[in-house]
Amino acid sequence: MNAWWHHLFVTRTTGTGAAVGRETTVALDAMGGDLAPAATCEAAALVSKETTIRLILVGNPERIRAELDKHSHEASRITIVPAMDVIEMSDKPKEALLKKKDASITVAARLVGEGGADALVSAGSTGALVIAAAKEIPLIEGVKRAALAAVYPTRNRGFSNDHFALILDVGATVRCTPDQLLQFAYMGHAYASRIKRVPTPAIALLNMGEEETKGDEVLTSAYRLMKEDPRLNFIGNIEGNDLPKGIADVVVCEGFVGNVVLKMAEGMTEVMKNLGEYAFKQKFLWRIGLALLASGLKQLKTVTDYREYGGAPFLGFSKIVIKAHGKSGPRAIANAIKIAAKAARDGVPEEIRRSIDGFERRSSA
Amino acid sequence: MNAWWHHLFVTRTTGTGAAVGRETTVALDAMGGDLAPAATCEAAALVSKETTIRLILVGNPERIRAELDKHSHEASRITIVPAMDVIEMSDKPKEALLKKKDASITVAARLVGEGGADALVSAGSTGALVIAAAKEIPLIEGVKRAALAAVYPTRNRGFSNDHFALILDVGATVRCTPDQLLQFAYMGHAYASRIKRVPTPAIALLNMGEEETKGDEVLTSAYRLMKEDPRLNFIGNIEGNDLPKGIADVVVCEGFVGNVVLKMAEGMTEVMKNLGEYAFKQKFLWRIGLALLASGLKQLKTVTDYREYGGAPFLGFSKIVIKAHGKSGPRAIANAIKIAAKAARDGVPEEIRRSIDGFERRSSA
């Protein structure tokens, strides 16, 4: 057990007596992501200069040090924790984690789980992050299942300046009970109200129709639970065609349908991009249209893309867990670190806990 | 009970002793659809001139006769069956069907269910068609639940000239057992092999990953059942991003996820069309790009749209049921009628029955 960081943590907090007295600490899987460890270390250097966030970089110390040395950084805020294995994007997560005991994501998750940091950020394999976090980081008391959220671009919602919405779960929990869906709503509410800066985010349930009676028993029960909850701004059921419109800040669904929907959006974007290769290659005007459109889409993308929103939260844990995009460059990872620190500082797990408490009190009353 | 058509049917088949000896008969909900009864009656006139299909038009006789008289038609092949109520698109299907006892869709479905025709075609409310068919037309022996299929455009699959794939169920059965999903595969196989002219259509199961172990128990069991079935060309699991690519001829899924996915595709198309209204109104080049692209998309649409594929089959019944698009014009409805007649003539229900028989024999062996 690499538990020596406990000492580090305890030393740092001595004198304050509580976590609030110290700077937020983020553990970064320095080896995770397509551009790691170059991008992760450059991100750490940036964050160390721009903020007072404390960083723990987990990975190969030599390679991390070599990368850090390429950039101006505030060394007093960066700690390196060694981990000599790396889970590659091509690895099968479950098997790889069993074989590579000293994987950076495992060590980083354990460090967070044991209290050595307030948040975990990784741009590595989603599967590995999900498994490592579930194994190493305790769930918030009362939480039944964690939920992997995805942040997706939508058209501008008008009343806020946000161009993205949260959908959860997208694959951590295949099928859900009504209670679990309600808890996903709490998680989405807590995260969106902090990160999207919408005081009462609009929460919707993904269903096959708008009416309260639509779907199976799980969905109708979940609808009732959300509607009756005073903490939630529940706007009712939404359907598949409402998803891209950004009607809701938070869309709640079981992991199976969330996963299919998320991947389908990716697939449609890909097909749109490749349309030119299809049957109409000969249509010159059409190809020009696509080229011109691409520049517009690129602009839309910069408004909404992962570099700005910093990654997808994996919610329900007592600590913040953020999955940054695999292709993230230094700026995107730096933003993910800042958002993770903000979510920890603003008490997202505590807010989820309060919602669950309220529900349990009402239920037993 | 408006059962006088029994006489009509019996008279017509006298002398042959079997249904094969007579022309295929299609019952058309003459009052269903945005452009009914003008479009439905013109379609009937077209079909009566172009084919030997017998047609039963169900609806207001006076209005039907007035519309028919506007077009050259072969009167000997057209019968009118009166029904004085109409389910409007804005009606709530369940309530409307209870109130409007003499609705054209109910009378048409009953006529088909009682043996007066081989197939039912309606461009009216999907909900009303689903309820009326489920109530009036017997399921194929052994079929557990009917499945509403959707036909959606995909990129060209190369080995066939088809630009569309079948996905089922898209909302008739919210949650499914493995057996039901297997039966949906049989239905898709039977329909696609007739209508798409692919002798062994590629069948896929919609899931959260490619591996056999993905998803919950229902999905892993359904995977095994499909894989072990010698009648099916089962290509395994596909994910959301594969849907628009047209990897499979038939995609099998439970009604909940199928419904969400189908509506989401509609929503994304809509958002793409409206992109110009969003944040980038000022980008002149981008708007031109969209305009040029629109003409290309229009061409893609004509290759794949409902006018060609004739409508979405509602499968599992002893008779053919086709839902034509609500906006269908005369040519689209004529194609739906021809496809319905072809599916009936080619024995799609019998083929589904044979698949179920084979499964039951293997299971009990």
Interface residues (C-beta under 8 A of the other chain):
Chain A: R155 N156 H163 G171 V174 R175 L206 M208 G215 D216 E239 G240 N241 D242 L243 P244 K245 G255 F256 V257 N259 V260 V261 L262 K263 M264 A265 E266 G267 M268 E270 V271 M272 N274 L275 Y278 A279 F280 K283 L285 W286 I288 G289 L290 A291 L292 L293 A294 S295 G296 Q299 L300 V303
Chain B: R155 N156 H163 G171 V174 R175 L206 M208 G215 D216 E239 G240 N241 D242 L243 P244 K245 G255 F256 V257 N259 V260 V261 L262 K263 M264 A265 E266 G267 M268 E270 V271 M272 N274 L275 Y278 A279 F280 K283 L285 W286 I288 G289 L290 A291 L292 L293 A294 S295 G296 Q299 L300 V303
